[in-house]
Amino acid sequence: LIRDLGRDTKPVFLSEYGIGSLMDVIGETRKFEQAGCRPDLHDCAFVRGLAARLETDWKRWGFEGTYPFAEDMLRDSQRLHMRQRRMNFDLVRSNPRLCGYNLTGMLDHGLTGEGLWTYWRELKPLAADTLRDGWAPLRWCLFVTPSHGYANRPVELEAVLANEDALAPGDYPVTFRVTGARGTVWERKAVVTVPTPPAGERGPLAIPVLKTKAQLKVPAGEYVFAARLERGGAPAGDRKEFTISDFGLPFAGRMAVTGWGLEKRVAGWLKKQGVAVRPFTAGAARTPEVILVGKPGKSRRDDWCGLVRRVARGGVAVFLEPDAFQREGDATYWLPLARKGERVKVWDWLYHKECVAKRHPIFAGLQAGGILDWDYYGQLVSHEMFAGQDDPDEMVCAAFYPCMLEKHYGAGAMLAAYRLGAGQFILNTLNVCGQLGDNPAADRLLLNLVSHARGKLPKRLAPAPADLDDRLEREIYPPAGRTDFVKTWRVTAATPVEPPARAIEPPAADVAWSEPKTFANGLVDYFHLHGPIPGLVYAEARIDVPRAM
């Protein structure tokens, strides 16, 4: 879209565009303390509250070994976002119809992570280098598509030279190379022609130089697409990193799984990898099984109770699609938990979440142990997460977004495992099925999930837990419908530090509540927003209460 702006119009001034990072709420809190600020100042209290919530979630979900400290994840987000800034410059500067660009944004003044500077007016890591490269009068705009591909498939290599009257009219020889651990694996010579503009006019802002598909028969690894102007100028932006993978078949012998609601192409892809898919049917399983759940569509309570019983006796269910639990307008209706919480969609744009994965067998052979790199995972990183459920027995990948516009704080599960009787189930919101066959990370992740689930199977079926039927009737799938409900609304607190002590009742117009309306112990979530009235702040409460279906 950015590269097409102005194609059929007059030149365009791009007035606002950019990608931010997470705000370093922990580091900013320490800066407030270092400066001796009063703890009740609105911004200070707000940021401190967000830092406390982030560190609480970080510890209770077991992420302490992923980085030295939680603030290292926030700093990593700042570093990674500069790579996205560089991509922004590539997109903008390669479009000859864009005559101006206002970069979003200067600093984190809005208590978000949108800036090149922090809230305390310090440059974020790599910001100076990125700006020097991005605003250079003469620079290469390099593109590799996909940024993470397979060794046996072509990659598209493209180079555009952005020139703000820095390179005089003429012909200039160029050499392009792809290099890796074994040295140069691809080379191409070209000539870039800078035209002489008509009298009284200026030359083009961007000149296409190369666009080709290269079949790189190379081993897996990290590679660099490099451009070199042989004489006449020293363009910036002359290197672009990308990844090549060659994931082999991890299954030495064939295995079988049970599939419920899987698309035919997903089942077909699995078959090619040595994984046979048998259909999910009613009745008890004969042996412990791996059950892959896609989008079951129209399903009944009996179907879901049957699934839970099979898991409870030793099966492992892997929910590949978050839509699996949808029933009419309720996105988590069929989630096999008493506390079903909600499925949250995060619109990742200037303000976005970061997804953090542990070093775990599910991520074997993949980039993990930190923030999921967008260049590596691509569209596998989805916009959804589960939030408000009971903590999982194992959180494998979680999303965090402190100080995001409107949401202000959020965190939730993207890959998480829950024990259920002798078995377990795995929740997933990553876009595995949607990227299958095209994205090496998605392919490997699905095979890892199958392998991990198989490794969790017991040797034989266990008896069903004695209280399972009672839990199904009372908590998990009550015949009358879902009984838990999460509602969010705002109230006003009289202090900027502590949440209101009184019981909170929602406005009657919000929802038809079953009785009673007062929930003295229901406050489960609270944070500060800087408000317009001194001495008052806004608080947001999330309370789980029963409702009639």
Summary of the structure (lengths in Angstrom):
residues: 549
radius of gyration: 26.8
end to end distance: 44.2
largest distance: 89.1
contacts: 1717
relative contact order: 0.11
helix: 23%
strand: 30%
